[in-house]
């Protein structure tokens, strides 16, 4: 997800995306521990996307 896409989301959408991304992140980490993923960069990208979502969500909550 790009920063421009994230900034256009509402606080509720950000929260929904954040929970789904966190669930996917834990699933990928577990799968990687069992057997290595073909593309382990996915884990890093997902972690960074989660951080972007959390940053934008906290910024929107402070504006309220």
PyMOL Python script that loads the backbone (N, CA, C, O; Angstrom):
from pymol import cmd

cmd.read_pdbstr("""\
ATOM      1  N   UNK A   1       0.828  -1.167   0.000  1.00  0.00           N
ATOM      2  CA  UNK A   1       0.000   0.000   0.000  1.00  0.00           C
ATOM      3  C   UNK A   1       0.885   1.248   0.000  1.00  0.00           C
ATOM      4  O   UNK A   1       1.847   1.333   0.763  1.00  0.00           O
ATOM      5  N   UNK A   2       0.565   2.178  -0.829  1.00  0.00           N
ATOM      6  CA  UNK A   2       1.344   3.405  -0.948  1.00  0.00           C
ATOM      7  C   UNK A   2       0.886   4.423   0.087  1.00  0.00           C
ATOM      8  O   UNK A   2      -0.232   4.347   0.597  1.00  0.00           O
ATOM      9  N   UNK A   3       1.763   5.376   0.391  1.00  0.00           N
ATOM     10  CA  UNK A   3       1.431   6.415   1.365  1.00  0.00           C
ATOM     11  C   UNK A   3       0.239   7.238   0.919  1.00  0.00           C
ATOM     12  O   UNK A   3      -0.596   7.608   1.745  1.00  0.00           O
ATOM     13  N   UNK A   4       0.140   7.534  -0.372  1.00  0.00           N
ATOM     14  CA  UNK A   4      -0.983   8.328  -0.879  1.00  0.00           C
ATOM     15  C   UNK A   4      -2.299   7.588  -0.660  1.00  0.00           C
ATOM     16  O   UNK A   4      -3.310   8.208  -0.328  1.00  0.00           O
ATOM     17  N   UNK A   5      -2.295   6.270  -0.841  1.00  0.00           N
ATOM     18  CA  UNK A   5      -3.501   5.468  -0.611  1.00  0.00           C
ATOM     19  C   UNK A   5      -3.875   5.475   0.867  1.00  0.00           C
ATOM     20  O   UNK A   5      -5.052   5.563   1.218  1.00  0.00           O
ATOM     21  N   UNK A   6      -2.879   5.383   1.719  1.00  0.00           N
ATOM     22  CA  UNK A   6      -3.113   5.320   3.156  1.00  0.00           C
ATOM     23  C   UNK A   6      -3.677   6.641   3.672  1.00  0.00           C
ATOM     24  O   UNK A   6      -4.566   6.643   4.523  1.00  0.00           O
ATOM     25  N   UNK A   7      -3.172   7.760   3.168  1.00  0.00           N
ATOM     26  CA  UNK A   7      -3.632   9.063   3.631  1.00  0.00           C
ATOM     27  C   UNK A   7      -5.090   9.326   3.263  1.00  0.00           C
ATOM     28  O   UNK A   7      -5.762  10.105   3.941  1.00  0.00           O
ATOM     29  N   UNK A   8      -5.591   8.692   2.203  1.00  0.00           N
ATOM     30  CA  UNK A   8      -6.966   8.908   1.770  1.00  0.00           C
ATOM     31  C   UNK A   8      -7.980   8.070   2.548  1.00  0.00           C
ATOM     32  O   UNK A   8      -9.184   8.281   2.406  1.00  0.00           O
ATOM     33  N   UNK A   9      -7.517   7.128   3.365  1.00  0.00           N
ATOM     34  CA  UNK A   9      -8.426   6.262   4.107  1.00  0.00           C
ATOM     35  C   UNK A   9      -8.952   6.957   5.356  1.00  0.00           C
ATOM     36  O   UNK A   9      -8.291   7.823   5.929  1.00  0.00           O
ATOM     37  N   UNK A  10     -10.156   6.563   5.766  1.00  0.00           N
ATOM     38  CA  UNK A  10     -10.711   7.090   7.016  1.00  0.00           C
ATOM     39  C   UNK A  10     -10.109   6.315   8.194  1.00  0.00           C
ATOM     40  O   UNK A  10      -9.428   5.308   8.002  1.00  0.00           O
ATOM     41  N   UNK A  11     -10.367   6.793   9.404  1.00  0.00           N
ATOM     42  CA  UNK A  11      -9.813   6.145  10.595  1.00  0.00           C
ATOM     43  C   UNK A  11     -10.339   4.716  10.744  1.00  0.00           C
ATOM     44  O   UNK A  11      -9.592   3.819  11.136  1.00  0.00           O
ATOM     45  N   UNK A  12     -11.615   4.502  10.434  1.00  0.00           N
ATOM     46  CA  UNK A  12     -12.176   3.152  10.523  1.00  0.00           C
ATOM     47  C   UNK A  12     -11.555   2.207   9.514  1.00  0.00           C
ATOM     48  O   UNK A  12     -11.260   1.054   9.830  1.00  0.00           O
ATOM     49  N   UNK A  13     -11.357   2.696   8.294  1.00  0.00           N
ATOM     50  CA  UNK A  13     -10.717   1.873   7.268  1.00  0.00           C
ATOM     51  C   UNK A  13      -9.270   1.564   7.639  1.00  0.00           C
ATOM     52  O   UNK A  13      -8.786   0.456   7.411  1.00  0.00           O
ATOM     53  N   UNK A  14      -8.589   2.546   8.210  1.00  0.00           N
ATOM     54  CA  UNK A  14      -7.212   2.322   8.644  1.00  0.00           C
ATOM     55  C   UNK A  14      -7.154   1.226   9.701  1.00  0.00           C
ATOM     56  O   UNK A  14      -6.285   0.355   9.655  1.00  0.00           O
ATOM     57  N   UNK A  15      -8.088   1.273  10.657  1.00  0.00           N
ATOM     58  CA  UNK A  15      -8.111   0.273  11.721  1.00  0.00           C
ATOM     59  C   UNK A  15      -8.394  -1.120  11.154  1.00  0.00           C
ATOM     60  O   UNK A  15      -7.770  -2.098  11.564  1.00  0.00           O
ATOM     61  N   UNK A  16      -9.334  -1.207  10.213  1.00  0.00           N
ATOM     62  CA  UNK A  16      -9.651  -2.499   9.593  1.00  0.00           C
ATOM     63  C   UNK A  16      -8.461  -3.047   8.822  1.00  0.00           C
ATOM     64  O   UNK A  16      -8.135  -4.228   8.936  1.00  0.00           O
ATOM     65  N   UNK A  17      -7.810  -2.194   8.037  1.00  0.00           N
ATOM     66  CA  UNK A  17      -6.635  -2.628   7.286  1.00  0.00           C
ATOM     67  C   UNK A  17      -5.505  -3.030   8.213  1.00  0.00           C
ATOM     68  O   UNK A  17      -4.780  -3.988   7.942  1.00  0.00           O
ATOM     69  N   UNK A  18      -5.355  -2.307   9.296  1.00  0.00           N
ATOM     70  CA  UNK A  18      -4.286  -2.594  10.246  1.00  0.00           C
ATOM     71  C   UNK A  18      -4.464  -3.973  10.874  1.00  0.00           C
ATOM     72  O   UNK A  18      -3.503  -4.736  10.970  1.00  0.00           O
ATOM     73  N   UNK A  19      -5.671  -4.298  11.298  1.00  0.00           N
ATOM     74  CA  UNK A  19      -5.896  -5.612  11.912  1.00  0.00           C
ATOM     75  C   UNK A  19      -5.690  -6.743  10.909  1.00  0.00           C
ATOM     76  O   UNK A  19      -5.130  -7.784  11.253  1.00  0.00           O
ATOM     77  N   UNK A  20      -6.140  -6.545   9.671  1.00  0.00           N
ATOM     78  CA  UNK A  20      -5.954  -7.602   8.674  1.00  0.00           C
ATOM     79  C   UNK A  20      -4.486  -7.756   8.301  1.00  0.00           C
ATOM     80  O   UNK A  20      -4.019  -8.875   8.091  1.00  0.00           O
ATOM     81  N   UNK A  21      -3.752  -6.654   8.216  1.00  0.00           N
ATOM     82  CA  UNK A  21      -2.319  -6.727   7.898  1.00  0.00           C
ATOM     83  C   UNK A  21      -1.536  -7.379   9.031  1.00  0.00           C
ATOM     84  O   UNK A  21      -0.604  -8.143   8.780  1.00  0.00           O
ATOM     85  N   UNK A  22      -1.909  -7.085  10.277  1.00  0.00           N
ATOM     86  CA  UNK A  22      -1.226  -7.695  11.414  1.00  0.00           C
ATOM     87  C   UNK A  22      -1.468  -9.201  11.447  1.00  0.00           C
ATOM     88  O   UNK A  22      -0.561  -9.969  11.766  1.00  0.00           O
ATOM     89  N   UNK A  23      -2.679  -9.624  11.121  1.00  0.00           N
ATOM     90  CA  UNK A  23      -2.971 -11.057  11.074  1.00  0.00           C
ATOM     91  C   UNK A  23      -2.166 -11.725   9.968  1.00  0.00           C
ATOM     92  O   UNK A  23      -1.626 -12.815  10.157  1.00  0.00           O
ATOM     93  N   UNK A  24      -2.087 -11.075   8.826  1.00  0.00           N
ATOM     94  CA  UNK A  24      -1.312 -11.624   7.713  1.00  0.00           C
ATOM     95  C   UNK A  24       0.177 -11.679   8.059  1.00  0.00           C
ATOM     96  O   UNK A  24       0.873 -12.620   7.676  1.00  0.00           O
ATOM     97  N   UNK A  25       0.656 -10.674   8.778  1.00  0.00           N
ATOM     98  CA  UNK A  25       2.058 -10.626   9.192  1.00  0.00           C
ATOM     99  C   UNK A  25       2.413 -11.801  10.107  1.00  0.00           C
ATOM    100  O   UNK A  25       3.440 -12.452   9.920  1.00  0.00           O
ATOM    101  N   UNK A  26       1.557 -12.065  11.094  1.00  0.00           N
ATOM    102  CA  UNK A  26       1.837 -13.187  11.991  1.00  0.00           C
ATOM    103  C   UNK A  26       1.778 -14.516  11.240  1.00  0.00           C
ATOM    104  O   UNK A  26       2.547 -15.433  11.526  1.00  0.00           O
ATOM    105  N   UNK A  27       0.860 -14.612  10.279  1.00  0.00           N
ATOM    106  CA  UNK A  27       0.759 -15.833   9.490  1.00  0.00           C
ATOM    107  C   UNK A  27       2.014 -16.038   8.639  1.00  0.00           C
ATOM    108  O   UNK A  27       2.516 -17.157   8.531  1.00  0.00           O
ATOM    109  N   UNK A  28       2.515 -14.970   8.043  1.00  0.00           N
ATOM    110  CA  UNK A  28       3.732 -15.067   7.231  1.00  0.00           C
ATOM    111  C   UNK A  28       4.947 -15.410   8.082  1.00  0.00           C
ATOM    112  O   UNK A  28       5.789 -16.206   7.666  1.00  0.00           O
ATOM    113  N   UNK A  29       5.048 -14.813   9.277  1.00  0.00           N
ATOM    114  CA  UNK A  29       6.172 -15.115  10.154  1.00  0.00           C
ATOM    115  C   UNK A  29       6.166 -16.585  10.557  1.00  0.00           C
ATOM    116  O   UNK A  29       7.210 -17.237  10.571  1.00  0.00           O
ATOM    117  N   UNK A  30       4.989 -17.098  10.884  1.00  0.00           N
ATOM    118  CA  UNK A  30       4.882 -18.499  11.266  1.00  0.00           C
ATOM    119  C   UNK A  30       5.243 -19.412  10.105  1.00  0.00           C
ATOM    120  O   UNK A  30       5.966 -20.393  10.281  1.00  0.00           O
ATOM    121  N   UNK A  31       4.741 -19.093   8.926  1.00  0.00           N
ATOM    122  CA  UNK A  31       5.041 -19.898   7.744  1.00  0.00           C
ATOM    123  C   UNK A  31       6.537 -19.866   7.429  1.00  0.00           C
ATOM    124  O   UNK A  31       7.100 -20.864   6.981  1.00  0.00           O
ATOM    125  N   UNK A  32       7.168 -18.737   7.660  1.00  0.00           N
ATOM    126  CA  UNK A  32       8.596 -18.610   7.379  1.00  0.00           C
ATOM    127  C   UNK A  32       9.428 -19.413   8.375  1.00  0.00           C
ATOM    128  O   UNK A  32      10.487 -19.933   8.022  1.00  0.00           O
ATOM    129  N   UNK A  33       8.959 -19.516   9.605  1.00  0.00           N
ATOM    130  CA  UNK A  33       9.689 -20.313  10.592  1.00  0.00           C
ATOM    131  C   UNK A  33       9.579 -21.810  10.305  1.00  0.00           C
ATOM    132  O   UNK A  33      10.514 -22.568  10.563  1.00  0.00           O
ATOM    133  N   UNK A  34       8.436 -22.226   9.772  1.00  0.00           N
ATOM    134  CA  UNK A  34       8.239 -23.638   9.468  1.00  0.00           C
ATOM    135  C   UNK A  34       9.066 -24.033   8.253  1.00  0.00           C
ATOM    136  O   UNK A  34       9.846 -24.984   8.301  1.00  0.00           O
ATOM    137  N   UNK A  35       8.890 -23.303   7.178  1.00  0.00           N
ATOM    138  CA  UNK A  35       9.694 -23.530   5.978  1.00  0.00           C
ATOM    139  C   UNK A  35       9.928 -22.177   5.322  1.00  0.00           C
ATOM    140  O   UNK A  35       9.009 -21.361   5.247  1.00  0.00           O
ATOM    141  N   UNK A  36      11.136 -21.930   4.849  1.00  0.00           N
ATOM    142  CA  UNK A  36      11.456 -20.607   4.302  1.00  0.00           C
ATOM    143  C   UNK A  36      10.531 -20.209   3.148  1.00  0.00           C
ATOM    144  O   UNK A  36      10.188 -21.023   2.290  1.00  0.00           O
ATOM    145  N   UNK A  37      10.147 -18.950   3.157  1.00  0.00           N
ATOM    146  CA  UNK A  37       9.314 -18.421   2.082  1.00  0.00           C
ATOM    147  C   UNK A  37      10.154 -18.217   0.831  1.00  0.00           C
ATOM    148  O   UNK A  37      11.374 -18.064   0.904  1.00  0.00           O
ATOM    149  N   UNK A  38       9.489 -18.216  -0.313  1.00  0.00           N
ATOM    150  CA  UNK A  38      10.198 -17.931  -1.557  1.00  0.00           C
ATOM    151  C   UNK A  38      10.690 -16.498  -1.566  1.00  0.00           C
ATOM    152  O   UNK A  38      11.789 -16.215  -2.042  1.00  0.00           O
ATOM    153  N   UNK A  39       9.866 -15.581  -1.033  1.00  0.00           N
ATOM    154  CA  UNK A  39      10.212 -14.176  -1.037  1.00  0.00           C
ATOM    155  C   UNK A  39      10.105 -13.624   0.395  1.00  0.00           C
ATOM    156  O   UNK A  39       9.059 -13.099   0.776  1.00  0.00           O
ATOM    157  N   UNK A  40      11.178 -13.740   1.186  1.00  0.00           N
ATOM    158  CA  UNK A  40      11.117 -13.250   2.563  1.00  0.00           C
ATOM    159  C   UNK A  40      11.030 -11.732   2.670  1.00  0.00           C
ATOM    160  O   UNK A  40      10.779 -11.207   3.754  1.00  0.00           O
ATOM    161  N   UNK A  41      11.233 -11.021   1.567  1.00  0.00           N
ATOM    162  CA  UNK A  41      11.111  -9.569   1.562  1.00  0.00           C
ATOM    163  C   UNK A  41       9.659  -9.164   1.854  1.00  0.00           C
ATOM    164  O   UNK A  41       9.407  -8.049   2.312  1.00  0.00           O
ATOM    165  N   UNK A  42       8.710 -10.061   1.593  1.00  0.00           N
ATOM    166  CA  UNK A  42       7.300  -9.799   1.886  1.00  0.00           C
ATOM    167  C   UNK A  42       7.103  -9.436   3.345  1.00  0.00           C
ATOM    168  O   UNK A  42       6.298  -8.562   3.669  1.00  0.00           O
ATOM    169  N   UNK A  43       7.832 -10.102   4.224  1.00  0.00           N
ATOM    170  CA  UNK A  43       7.707  -9.864   5.658  1.00  0.00           C
ATOM    171  C   UNK A  43       8.130  -8.434   5.977  1.00  0.00           C
ATOM    172  O   UNK A  43       7.455  -7.736   6.734  1.00  0.00           O
ATOM    173  N   UNK A  44       9.246  -8.002   5.402  1.00  0.00           N
ATOM    174  CA  UNK A  44       9.739  -6.650   5.644  1.00  0.00           C
ATOM    175  C   UNK A  44       8.772  -5.611   5.094  1.00  0.00           C
ATOM    176  O   UNK A  44       8.486  -4.611   5.753  1.00  0.00           O
ATOM    177  N   UNK A  45       8.270  -5.846   3.889  1.00  0.00           N
ATOM    178  CA  UNK A  45       7.335  -4.897   3.286  1.00  0.00           C
ATOM    179  C   UNK A  45       6.053  -4.790   4.096  1.00  0.00           C
ATOM    180  O   UNK A  45       5.518  -3.696   4.280  1.00  0.00           O
ATOM    181  N   UNK A  46       5.562  -5.917   4.578  1.00  0.00           N
ATOM    182  CA  UNK A  46       4.337  -5.924   5.368  1.00  0.00           C
ATOM    183  C   UNK A  46       4.539  -5.206   6.702  1.00  0.00           C
ATOM    184  O   UNK A  46       3.657  -4.482   7.165  1.00  0.00           O
ATOM    185  N   UNK A  47       5.698  -5.409   7.310  1.00  0.00           N
ATOM    186  CA  UNK A  47       6.002  -4.735   8.575  1.00  0.00           C
ATOM    187  C   UNK A  47       6.038  -3.221   8.373  1.00  0.00           C
ATOM    188  O   UNK A  47       5.550  -2.467   9.216  1.00  0.00           O
ATOM    189  N   UNK A  48       6.606  -2.784   7.274  1.00  0.00           N
ATOM    190  CA  UNK A  48       6.671  -1.349   6.989  1.00  0.00           C
ATOM    191  C   UNK A  48       5.288  -0.776   6.679  1.00  0.00           C
ATOM    192  O   UNK A  48       4.982   0.352   7.067  1.00  0.00           O
ATOM    193  N   UNK A  49       4.459  -1.541   5.988  1.00  0.00           N
ATOM    194  CA  UNK A  49       3.101  -1.092   5.703  1.00  0.00           C
ATOM    195  C   UNK A  49       2.305  -0.952   6.992  1.00  0.00           C
ATOM    196  O   UNK A  49       1.534  -0.005   7.150  1.00  0.00           O
ATOM    197  N   UNK A  50       2.489  -1.891   7.913  1.00  0.00           N
ATOM    198  CA  UNK A  50       1.817  -1.815   9.210  1.00  0.00           C
ATOM    199  C   UNK A  50       2.257  -0.555   9.945  1.00  0.00           C
ATOM    200  O   UNK A  50       1.431   0.124  10.555  1.00  0.00           O
ATOM    201  N   UNK A  51       3.539  -0.235   9.895  1.00  0.00           N
ATOM    202  CA  UNK A  51       4.037   0.971  10.555  1.00  0.00           C
ATOM    203  C   UNK A  51       3.426   2.225   9.922  1.00  0.00           C
ATOM    204  O   UNK A  51       3.076   3.171  10.629  1.00  0.00           O
ATOM    205  N   UNK A  52       3.299   2.231   8.600  1.00  0.00           N
ATOM    206  CA  UNK A  52       2.684   3.379   7.926  1.00  0.00           C
ATOM    207  C   UNK A  52       1.228   3.544   8.350  1.00  0.00           C
ATOM    208  O   UNK A  52       0.765   4.658   8.593  1.00  0.00           O
ATOM    209  N   UNK A  53       0.510   2.421   8.436  1.00  0.00           N
ATOM    210  CA  UNK A  53      -0.887   2.468   8.857  1.00  0.00           C
ATOM    211  C   UNK A  53      -1.014   2.992  10.284  1.00  0.00           C
ATOM    212  O   UNK A  53      -1.876   3.822  10.574  1.00  0.00           O
ATOM    213  N   UNK A  54      -0.152   2.504  11.171  1.00  0.00           N
ATOM    214  CA  UNK A  54      -0.203   2.939  12.565  1.00  0.00           C
ATOM    215  C   UNK A  54       0.118   4.427  12.684  1.00  0.00           C
ATOM    216  O   UNK A  54      -0.506   5.133  13.476  1.00  0.00           O
ATOM    217  N   UNK A  55       1.078   4.902  11.910  1.00  0.00           N
ATOM    218  CA  UNK A  55       1.458   6.309  11.949  1.00  0.00           C
ATOM    219  C   UNK A  55       0.303   7.193  11.489  1.00  0.00           C
ATOM    220  O   UNK A  55      -0.010   8.197  12.130  1.00  0.00           O
ATOM    221  N   UNK A  56      -0.326   6.821  10.386  1.00  0.00           N
ATOM    222  CA  UNK A  56      -1.428   7.624   9.861  1.00  0.00           C
ATOM    223  C   UNK A  56      -2.638   7.563  10.789  1.00  0.00           C
ATOM    224  O   UNK A  56      -3.338   8.561  10.958  1.00  0.00           O
ATOM    225  N   UNK A  57      -2.890   6.406  11.391  1.00  0.00           N
ATOM    226  CA  UNK A  57      -4.008   6.272  12.314  1.00  0.00           C
ATOM    227  C   UNK A  57      -3.803   7.157  13.546  1.00  0.00           C
ATOM    228  O   UNK A  57      -4.735   7.823  13.997  1.00  0.00           O
ATOM    229  N   UNK A  58      -2.598   7.163  14.080  1.00  0.00           N
ATOM    230  CA  UNK A  58      -2.351   8.011  15.247  1.00  0.00           C
ATOM    231  C   UNK A  58      -2.431   9.492  14.870  1.00  0.00           C
ATOM    232  O   UNK A  58      -2.884  10.303  15.678  1.00  0.00           O
ATOM    233  N   UNK A  59      -2.011   9.852  13.688  1.00  0.00           N
ATOM    234  CA  UNK A  59      -2.108  11.251  13.241  1.00  0.00           C
ATOM    235  C   UNK A  59      -3.577  11.669  13.105  1.00  0.00           C
ATOM    236  O   UNK A  59      -3.937  12.784  13.481  1.00  0.00           O
ATOM    237  N   UNK A  60      -4.419  10.790  12.575  1.00  0.00           N
ATOM    238  CA  UNK A  60      -5.835  11.104  12.426  1.00  0.00           C
ATOM    239  C   UNK A  60      -6.533  11.195  13.785  1.00  0.00           C
ATOM    240  O   UNK A  60      -7.441  12.006  13.968  1.00  0.00           O
ATOM    241  N   UNK A  61      -6.102  10.354  14.742  1.00  0.00           N
ATOM    242  CA  UNK A  61      -6.710  10.383  16.065  1.00  0.00           C
ATOM    243  C   UNK A  61      -6.304  11.648  16.828  1.00  0.00           C
ATOM    244  O   UNK A  61      -7.082  12.152  17.638  1.00  0.00           O
ATOM    245  N   UNK A  62      -5.118  12.157  16.583  1.00  0.00           N
ATOM    246  CA  UNK A  62      -4.692  13.380  17.236  1.00  0.00           C
ATOM    247  C   UNK A  62      -5.406  14.595  16.682  1.00  0.00           C
ATOM    248  O   UNK A  62      -5.587  15.582  17.394  1.00  0.00           O
ATOM    249  N   UNK A  63      -5.815  14.540  15.422  1.00  0.00           N
ATOM    250  CA  UNK A  63      -6.529  15.650  14.805  1.00  0.00           C
ATOM    251  C   UNK A  63      -7.934  15.808  15.380  1.00  0.00           C
ATOM    252  O   UNK A  63      -8.490  16.906  15.380  1.00  0.00           O
ATOM    253  N   UNK A  64      -8.494  14.731  15.859  1.00  0.00           N
ATOM    254  CA  UNK A  64      -9.869  14.778  16.361  1.00  0.00           C
ATOM    255  C   UNK A  64      -9.967  15.442  17.677  1.00  0.00           C
ATOM    256  O   UNK A  64     -11.060  15.559  18.230  1.00  0.00           O
TER     257      UNK A  64
END
""", "prot")
cmd.dss("prot")
cmd.show_as("cartoon", "prot")
cmd.util.cbc("prot")
cmd.orient("prot")
